[in-house]
Amino acid sequence: MIDKYIPLFLFPDAKQIVVCGDIHGDFNLLVHKMCVTYDMHDTLLIVAGDCGFGFENKGYYDNIVRRNSGRMNSYNNWIVFVRGNHDNPAYFDGKVFAHKRFLAVPDYSVIEACGHQVLCIGGAISTDRRYRKEWQKNPKHHIDRSCALAPNVYWENEAPVYNEELLGKIGNHYQIDTVVTHSAPSFCELLNKNGLDDWAQQDKSLLSDVAHERMTMDNIYEKLKAMKMPFSKWYYGHFHQSHHESIDGILFSMLDIMEITTLESPRLVTQEVRETD
């Protein structure tokens, strides 16, 4: 019997899985690239965080679904969204944004498709959080604190969470072969702190919080290894750069903004380099 506390999502009709880096609210562009530019059919695409949920009213995101559902239906495609630091966690419970072709999944979700079992875990620290917190304090930016889905630019519970108990339950039922996260273990790129030190001058706890973020990902990695999970691929976004490297027999793929790669090989579908924000 599958544990009821493990969020499980099945895509039995998908014939391939692809993973995309941050999209920062470019939902329409992502659908166009998937269906028109790259003519993907019967494809499940997983966005590795910083999707862009929470900066607008919920109706805005529902309109995106209505606008793109016809095209996604005709191409028989699906998009799963993993939580980033620039996302409102309230959208990621598997219910608030759950449509036939578009789904925002909770942390520690397991995706089953194409013979794969994919573990999805979101979260990271916003390096620009001080600026975002100051924006919140400005009286002209009214935020409805009583509504969990009210538009905002920063969410305090943005960091990844290490849930050892849930990982153990996942290990009892699944053989995870692929991991998709927003951040990454500390031994993966990006290793330099270029730009981070500048933000840290005005945010004294930033460096320690970012170190804890990466340590959380280390703990997830070590737990998966200790459970002898057969994962051979780990995809992540967050750092706005592209890097693909095999470490201890596992292919770690850091995906740039709108960079798409297939699960079956390290071949890139597309790599679009943009100026980071």
N, C-alpha and C positions, 0 to 999 in steps of 0.2 A: 504493500500500500504506500502510495506517495505521500510524504509529509505535507499536510495542508498549509503549513507555514512557509513553504518554499514557493515563490511565485514562478509558475511554469507557463510558458506560452508556446504553442505548437503551430507550425506552418507546414503542414504535410504536402501542400501543393507547390511549394517553392522548389525550384530546380537549381538555384545557385544562391550563394550568400556573398554580399560585398559589404565592406565597412568603409565609412566615410569619416573624415576629420570634422572639426568644428564647422558649423554652418552659420552661426550668428544671426539667425532669423531669416536666412535666405531660403525659406521653404519652397517657394514657387520655382526658384532657380534650380534647387535640388531635384524637384520632380521633372523639370524640363531636361536637365542633364541626363537623368536616369532613363526617361522614356523616349526623348526625342534625339538628343545629341548622341547618346550611346546605345539607343534602341534596345534596352534591356527588357526582357520578358520573363515572367515567372521567377522574379528575383526578389529576395529579401535583402534590404539595405539596412544596416545598423549604423546609426550616427553616434560617434564616441564622445558625446557631451557638447556643451555650449551650443545647444540647439536654438535657444532664444525664447524660451517660454517664460512669461511673467512680466515682460516690459509693456505689454498691451493688455487690454481687457480680454477675458476668455472668448468673447464673441469674435474677436479678431482671428483667433486660431481656428475656431469652428468655421469661419468663412474660408480659410485656407483649405480646409477639408472639402467643403462644398465646391470650391473652385477647381480642385484637382482630382476629385474622386472619379469622375468619368474617365479621365486619361489613365489613372492608376488601375481602374477596373478593366479597361480595354487591354492594357499591357499585362494585367495580372501580376502587379507588383505590390510590395508592402514596405513600409518604413517603420523601423523601431527606433525610438529615441532613448538614449541613456543620459542621465542627469550630468550636467556640467556645473561649474561654479557660477556661470552666468545663466542660470536657470532657476526658476522658483520650484523648490522641492515639492510643493503641494500638487503640482501637475503630475508627479511621478509616483502614483500609487496604483497604476494599472486600471483606474476607473475614471478619473477626472478627464483624461484625454485618451479615450479608448474608442477607436473607430475601426471599421472593417479593414482599411488600408493604412491607417496611421495609429501608432500606439506608443505612449510614453510609459516605460516600465519602471518598476521599483528597483532599488539597489538589491543585489543578490538574486536577480531574476535568472532563470535558466531558459534559454531559447533552444527549442528542438526543431531542426530543419536540415534537410539534405544529408541525413546521417550524422550530423554534428550535434553536440551538446555544448552550448555557448553560455558562459557565465558573464553577466553584465553588472558592473559596479561603478557608480558615478561618484562625483564630488572632487573638489580641489579648493585651493585657497586663491582668492582674487588678489593679485599683486597690487591692483589699483583700488583696494577696498576703502582706503582712507578717503579718497576722492568720492567714492560712491556713498559712503556714510555721510559726508558733508552735504552731498546733493540732497539726501533724505531730510536733512535738518533745515533746509531752506524752506521758509514758510510758503513760498509760492508753489512748491511742489507738494500739493496735498496728497497724502497717502491714507487710504482707509484701513486703519490698523485692525478693524474688526473683521475684515474679509481676507481670508488666506490667499485668495486669488487676485487681490487688488494689484494693479500695476505698480511696479517698483523697479529699482536698479540694483539692489543688494539684498542678500538673504543670509542671516547669521549662521544658519545651519548648512552652509555650503560645503564644508569639509567632508572628505570620505570617512566612513565609519568602519572600524574593524569589528565584525560580528563573528567571533570564533564559533559560537554555538550553531549559528545558521550554516556556516561553512561545513561544520561537522555533519549536520543533517544532509546537506547537499552531497557530501562525500558518501553517505550511506545509500543514496539512491541513484547517483549519476556518475558518469565517467566523463568529466569535463575535458574536452580536447582543445577548446579555444576560450580565451578570455578577452573581453572588451571592457576597457575602463576609460575614465577621462584622464586621470593622472597616471603615473607609472612608478615602479620601484626605483629606489635611489641609485641603483647601479646602471640604469638606463639613461640614454640621452633624453632630455637635455641636462648636461652635467654642469655647464658653466652658469654663472650667476650674472651675466651681462644684463644690465637693466634692472635686475632685482635689487641691487645695492642702492640704486637711486631712489626707488620706492621706499626702501627700508630706512632711509634717512629721516623720513617723516612718519614712519610706522615702526616703532621700536620693537614690537613683538613679531613683525612679519617674518624675519628669517627663521626664528624658532618655530613658528606656526607652519611655514613651508617645509621645514625639516621634519616636523611631525607628520605632515601630509605624506611625504615620501616614505617615512617609516611605517605608516599605516599600510601603504602599498607593499612594502617589504614583508610585513606580517602576513598579508594575504598570500603573497607568493610563497613564503615559507610554509604556511599551512597547507596550501595546495600540494606542494612538494612532499610534505610529511604524510599526506594522505595518499601519496603515489598516484595522483591524478595524471592522466596521460596527455596533459596539455602541451602542445608543441608550437602554439601561436598566441601572441598577446598583442592586441592592437590598442592604441591610445591616441588622444589628441592633445589639447590644452596648450602645447608649447609653440604652435604656429610654425613649425618647421617639419621637414621630412627626413626621416632616417630609418633604415632597415638593417638590423644587425642580429646575428645569431649569437646567443649567450647561453652557455651550458645546454646546448641542444634545442633551445627555444628561440623562434624567430620573433623578436620584438620590433614592431612596426609603429613608429611615431608618424602620424598622419598630419599633413599640413591642412590649412583651411580648404575645404571642398576637394581634398585629395581622396580618391576612391581606389580601393584595392580589392582583389578577389581573395576569398578564403582558400581557394584550392592551390594558389601559387602566389609568390611575392610579386607577380606582374602587376604593375599599376594600370588601372583603367584610365585615370586622369590625374594630373597634378597641376593645380592652379595656385600659383604663388601670389599672395596678396600682401599688401602692407598691413602689418599687425596694428591692432588698436589697444 
